[in-house]
């Protein structure tokens, strides 16, 4: 008898193929194809996991909390980008923070998707 298919197992053939396309695109210096392959490298396993995941109570709330936390990463990186200027060490220079503002919703969406796709499922109540 064959072993049951593991739900956590990623899709290796499409991932390796997409990684190969990404490598070829970077070697040929085609930015559009490279960006498309990079997005597919992230979205392919995420979409697969979201469709095959066993959803339990509280997943949506935890995913939204992960997105909220991830949305603050661009602000932190923007603030850290101004630390090499001496006048910004005493008080915060807002130009780096304001430059990162357009990335906030995308970081939040990515944080939620990555949590929902890759977080380990909670244990079954029977196992407790």
Residue pairs with C-beta under 8 A, 6 or more apart in sequence:
7 52
7 53
7 54
7 121
8 120
10 45
10 48
11 44
11 45
11 48
14 44
15 41
15 44
15 45
18 37
18 40
18 41
18 44
19 37
19 41
21 33
21 37
21 40
22 34
22 37
22 38
22 41
24 33
25 33
25 34
25 36
25 37
26 34
42 110
45 117
46 113
46 114
46 117
46 118
47 117
49 116
49 117
49 118
50 113
50 116
50 117
53 116
53 117
53 121
54 121
56 121
56 122
58 122
59 116
62 115
62 119
63 112
63 115
63 116
64 112
66 111
66 112
66 114
66 115
66 119
67 108
67 109
67 110
67 111
67 112
67 115
68 108
68 111
69 111
70 107
70 108
70 110
70 111
70 112
70 114
71 104
71 105
71 107
71 108
71 111
73 107
73 111
74 100
74 101
74 103
74 104
74 107
75 97
75 100
75 101
75 104
77 100
78 96
78 97
78 98
78 99
78 100
78 101
79 92
79 96
79 97
80 96
81 96
81 99
82 88
82 92
82 93
82 95
82 96
82 97
83 89
85 93
87 93
88 96
